[in-house]
Each structure stands twice: as structure tokens, then as C-alpha cells.
Amino acid sequence: RGLRAVSADPGPDPEPQGTATPTAPAGAPPAAAPVAGCTVRYDLAGQWPDGFQAAVSVTTADALDSWQVAWTFPDGQRVDRMWDASHTQDGSRVTATAADYNRSVPAGATLTFGFLATWHDGNTPPHDFTLNGRDCA
């Protein structure tokens, strides 16, 4: 259906654990860094005729006591199940909220969660990612 994975990564473990993992900085932030100081990676782990599995990883420059990551699906996809976060969905907008065990994220760390979802006419990757209401790259 014309979809391609955003990453060549083979994908996440079906139920990954330990999602706040420190990462080494790759260098100085770009001059036009997003306001929230975060970057998002969306990985499509697998897709079948009416569903898919994906993971979202967010690297934050700031330490977090709690987090919410939100995005917009362009093709009406619906999240059925999520791990390492809880979710709500209002139309095409999905919000993932930290689980009790992974609320705190140190500065420079990456938080990751995964989900299963359905799709029908298309499965274009999501856009308009935010972390705690602020735009991410």
C-alpha cells in the first residue's frame, strides 16, 4: 500500500521493558533545535493487511518527572494496545502517558513505548509529535 518503514531497524521486542535508557549525546544540538529539546523516532516494526506494530522513542534534553507524548495519525489509524505507557485517542490524535515505573526520565535519556494499531486505507507515519505539549523534531 505504498508504506515504507521510517527506519531499517528490525523493530522492537513485542513487549520491551526498561524504557528510560540514558543515551550518549551525539554532539552539540543543532542551531534550530525544537523548543522542547526533544527528538522523536517512529519505527514501524511490522504490518499486516489490517494492523501494524510500531514503537516511538523520544530523546529529551531535559529531565522529566512525568511525560505525555502525542501525535497525529494522517490515515485514521486506531491504537488498540500499548505497552510501557497508557493511551487515549481522540479522532486522529493519540496521547501516550507514562506508566508508573517509567515516569522519571533523566536529561539526555530516551523513553520508548510500543503499540499495536489498526489501519484500513493507508498507514502513513504519524506527524505533529509533542512531548508534554511542546513540539518535538
Summary of the structure (lengths in Angstrom):
residues: 137
radius of gyration: 14.4
end to end distance: 26.3
largest distance: 41.8
contacts: 386
relative contact order: 0.31
helix: 2%
strand: 48%
